[in-house]
Amino acid sequence: MSKKNIIITGTSRGIGYEMVSILAEMGHNILALSRNENPVSALKLKNVTSFPFDISKKDHIDKVVDFVSTEWEHVDVLINNAGALLNKPFSESTVEDFRKVYEVNVFGVAEVTRVLLSFMDKNSHVLNISSMGGIQGSMKFPGLAAYSSSKGALITLTELLAEEFKDNGPSFNVLALGAVQTEMLEEAFPGYEAPVSAKQMAGYIADFSLHGHNLYNGKVLQVSNSTP
């Protein structure tokens, strides 16, 4: 397999953190982006670059563009994994609560993708990480109105971008994840033990990011064997 240039957001913990090691060990170049760069930096992987990154801040996104322009000139895979969770009763939620979640889960993803499009081509793949909570008709849970609705918006955004760029690429797909044993799951469902580990899911996503666009474009795949 040829060496790929891969950008992953949300890499300080959980699935994103595990993906960095998995893809780096395959020999790919990784740009690992998270507000806390220390966990990835501590790995000391020679083909991994990391720096502090807040997906809701324009100057941070501009830094990513500068890095790609200078160091890579081309992006093969973008994995939009960063996510913000709010577990709060709707009656107590404010518009600012919703705005903070959407800034990360929808607006930030859209902007990162938009500014990197000029570095991608027909063979590139944008993989967005959503949730089963964003699937129409799936089981819904109290307190997750902002989170699950934002993940539903991300699914629709992915489908729209796939249509808009179907002629010249890149390909766009979205994975709706079920329960995975991560810190975020513990925040949403305290005490719940998921049947899938972060490393297991990271392996699946890493493989799909490299090969999934050969068979899929504009598709949402439900990756879940449990409820939630």
NULO-683132 format. One record per residue (C-alpha): residue number from 1; residue in one letter; x, z, y. Coordinates in nm, 2 decimals. Each point is the difference from the previous one (the first is absolute). Example, Ala and Ser with C-alpha at 12.3 -4.5 7.8 and 13.67 -1.06 7.14 Angstrom:
residues 2
guro  vexlum  px  pz  py
1  A  1.23  0.78  -0.45
2  S  0.14  -0.07  0.34
This chain:
residues 228
guro  vexlum  px  pz  py
1  M  0.00  0.00  0.00
2  S  0.13  -0.09  0.34
3  K  0.07  0.28  0.25
4  K  -0.30  0.06  0.24
5  N  -0.03  0.15  0.34
6  I  -0.27  0.26  -0.02
7  I  -0.15  0.22  0.26
8  I  -0.19  0.31  -0.11
9  T  -0.18  0.24  0.24
10  G  -0.09  0.36  -0.08
11  T  0.32  0.08  -0.20
12  S  0.06  0.37  0.06
13  R  -0.20  0.12  -0.30
14  G  -0.22  -0.10  -0.29
15  I  -0.05  -0.36  -0.10
16  G  0.20  -0.15  0.28
17  Y  0.30  0.22  -0.06
18  E  0.00  -0.09  -0.37
19  M  -0.03  -0.37  0.07
20  V  0.32  0.01  0.21
21  S  0.21  0.10  -0.30
22  I  -0.18  -0.23  -0.24
23  L  0.04  -0.31  0.21
24  A  0.35  0.09  0.11
25  E  0.12  0.04  -0.36
26  M  -0.12  -0.35  -0.06
27  G  0.25  -0.11  0.26
28  H  -0.24  -0.09  0.28
29  N  0.07  0.08  0.37
30  I  -0.24  0.27  0.12
31  L  -0.10  0.10  0.35
32  A  -0.16  0.34  -0.05
33  L  -0.22  0.11  0.29
34  S  -0.14  0.35  0.06
35  R  -0.03  0.26  0.27
36  N  0.24  0.21  -0.21
37  E  0.30  -0.20  -0.11
38  N  0.19  0.29  -0.16
39  P  -0.14  -0.03  -0.36
40  V  0.10  -0.36  -0.03
41  S  0.33  0.04  0.18
42  A  0.09  0.28  -0.24
43  L  -0.02  -0.26  -0.29
44  K  0.31  -0.18  0.15
45  L  -0.10  -0.33  -0.15
46  K  0.23  -0.27  0.13
47  N  -0.26  -0.27  0.02
48  V  -0.26  0.22  0.18
49  T  -0.03  0.04  0.38
50  S  -0.22  0.26  0.15
51  F  -0.08  0.13  0.34
52  P  -0.28  0.21  0.16
53  F  -0.31  -0.20  0.04
54  D  -0.35  0.08  0.13
55  I  -0.23  -0.29  -0.07
56  S  -0.22  0.08  0.30
57  K  0.29  -0.04  0.25
58  K  0.08  -0.34  0.15
59  D  0.37  0.07  0.06
60  H  0.04  0.11  -0.37
61  I  -0.16  -0.33  -0.11
62  D  0.23  -0.19  0.24
63  K  0.30  0.17  -0.17
64  V  -0.11  -0.15  -0.33
65  V  -0.02  -0.34  0.15
66  D  0.35  0.04  0.15
67  F  0.14  0.11  -0.34
68  V  -0.15  -0.29  -0.19
69  S  0.11  -0.25  0.27
70  T  0.36  0.12  -0.01
71  E  0.05  0.10  -0.37
72  W  -0.24  -0.21  -0.21
73  E  -0.17  -0.28  0.18
74  H  -0.25  -0.02  -0.28
75  V  -0.25  0.24  -0.16
76  D  -0.11  -0.06  -0.36
77  V  -0.22  0.30  -0.06
78  L  -0.18  0.24  0.24
79  I  -0.17  0.30  -0.17
80  N  -0.23  0.18  0.25
81  N  -0.01  0.33  -0.17
82  A  -0.01  0.25  0.29
83  G  -0.32  0.18  0.03
84  A  -0.17  0.28  0.19
85  L  -0.25  0.24  -0.16
86  L  -0.27  0.21  0.17
87  N  -0.20  0.23  -0.22
88  K  -0.26  0.14  0.24
89  P  -0.38  0.02  0.02
90  F  -0.14  -0.29  0.20
91  S  -0.20  0.23  0.22
92  E  0.32  0.16  0.11
93  S  0.21  -0.32  0.04
94  T  0.07  -0.14  0.34
95  V  0.06  -0.35  0.11
96  E  0.36  0.10  0.05
97  D  0.01  0.10  -0.37
98  F  -0.13  -0.34  -0.10
99  R  0.24  -0.17  0.24
100  K  0.31  0.16  -0.14
101  V  -0.09  -0.10  -0.36
102  Y  -0.09  -0.36  0.10
103  E  0.33  -0.02  0.21
104  V  0.19  0.03  -0.32
105  N  -0.22  -0.14  -0.27
106  V  -0.13  -0.31  0.18
107  F  0.14  -0.06  0.35
108  G  0.36  0.08  -0.09
109  V  -0.01  -0.21  -0.32
110  A  -0.15  -0.29  0.19
111  E  0.28  0.01  0.27
112  V  0.29  0.04  -0.24
113  T  -0.13  -0.29  -0.20
114  R  -0.06  -0.22  0.31
115  V  0.35  0.05  0.14
116  L  0.17  -0.08  -0.33
117  L  -0.20  -0.31  -0.08
118  S  0.26  -0.22  0.17
119  F  0.26  0.12  -0.26
120  M  -0.22  -0.09  -0.30
121  D  -0.09  -0.32  -0.17
122  K  -0.22  -0.13  -0.28
123  N  0.19  0.19  -0.26
124  S  -0.02  0.34  0.18
125  H  -0.25  0.27  -0.10
126  V  -0.18  0.26  0.21
127  L  -0.13  0.28  -0.22
128  N  -0.23  0.25  0.16
129  I  -0.07  0.34  -0.17
130  S  -0.36  0.11  0.03
131  S  -0.21  0.25  -0.19
132  M  -0.29  0.00  -0.24
133  G  -0.18  0.18  0.27
134  G  0.00  -0.32  0.20
135  I  -0.18  -0.20  -0.27
136  Q  -0.36  -0.08  0.07
137  G  -0.22  0.18  -0.26
138  S  0.27  0.23  -0.12
139  M  -0.05  0.38  -0.01
140  K  0.04  0.16  0.34
141  F  0.11  0.35  0.09
142  P  -0.10  0.23  0.29
143  G  0.26  0.04  0.26
144  L  0.17  -0.33  -0.04
145  A  -0.22  -0.21  0.24
146  A  0.30  -0.10  0.22
147  Y  0.24  -0.06  -0.28
148  S  -0.22  -0.19  -0.24
149  S  -0.16  -0.22  0.27
150  S  0.35  -0.09  0.13
151  K  0.10  -0.10  -0.35
152  G  -0.31  -0.21  -0.03
153  A  0.10  -0.17  0.33
154  L  0.35  -0.07  -0.14
155  I  -0.15  -0.17  -0.31
156  T  -0.21  -0.24  0.22
157  L  0.30  -0.06  0.23
158  T  0.20  -0.11  -0.30
159  E  -0.26  -0.24  -0.11
160  L  -0.03  -0.15  0.35
161  L  0.38  -0.05  0.04
162  A  0.03  -0.16  -0.34
163  E  -0.26  -0.26  0.11
164  E  0.17  -0.05  0.34
165  F  0.34  -0.06  -0.14
166  K  -0.08  -0.16  -0.34
167  D  0.16  -0.34  0.09
168  N  0.35  0.12  0.11
169  G  0.01  0.36  -0.13
170  P  0.08  0.27  -0.04
171  S  -0.23  0.12  -0.28
172  F  -0.21  0.32  0.07
173  N  -0.13  0.23  -0.27
174  V  -0.12  0.36  0.00
175  L  0.01  0.27  -0.27
176  A  -0.28  0.26  0.01
177  L  0.16  0.31  -0.17
178  G  -0.18  0.27  -0.18
179  A  0.14  0.35  -0.05
180  V  0.37  0.03  0.00
181  Q  0.19  0.33  -0.01
182  T  0.13  0.01  0.36
183  E  0.01  0.24  0.29
184  M  -0.28  -0.20  0.16
185  L  -0.23  0.04  -0.30
186  E  0.06  0.37  0.01
187  E  -0.11  0.00  0.37
188  A  -0.32  -0.20  -0.08
189  F  -0.08  0.18  -0.33
190  P  0.18  0.34  -0.02
191  G  0.07  0.10  -0.36
192  Y  -0.10  -0.33  -0.15
193  E  0.26  -0.14  -0.26
194  A  0.02  -0.37  -0.01
195  P  0.07  -0.19  -0.33
196  V  0.25  -0.23  0.17
197  S  0.34  0.11  0.16
198  A  0.14  -0.14  0.32
199  K  0.28  -0.16  -0.19
200  Q  -0.23  -0.17  -0.24
201  M  -0.21  -0.15  0.28
202  A  0.31  -0.09  0.19
203  G  0.13  -0.20  -0.29
204  Y  -0.33  -0.19  -0.02
205  I  -0.01  -0.08  0.37
206  A  0.37  -0.10  0.01
207  D  -0.06  -0.25  -0.28
208  F  -0.32  -0.14  0.16
209  S  0.18  -0.03  0.34
210  L  0.26  -0.23  -0.17
211  H  -0.23  -0.21  -0.22
212  G  -0.37  0.05  0.09
213  H  -0.01  -0.27  0.27
214  N  0.08  -0.26  -0.27
215  L  -0.36  0.05  -0.14
216  Y  -0.19  0.17  0.28
217  N  -0.08  -0.05  0.37
218  G  -0.26  0.18  0.20
219  K  -0.09  0.22  -0.29
220  V  -0.07  0.37  -0.03
221  L  0.10  0.15  -0.33
222  Q  -0.14  0.34  -0.10
223  V  0.29  0.20  -0.15
224  S  -0.18  0.31  -0.14
225  N  -0.08  0.17  -0.32
226  S  -0.17  0.30  0.14
227  T  -0.25  0.14  0.25
228  P  0.10  0.06  0.27
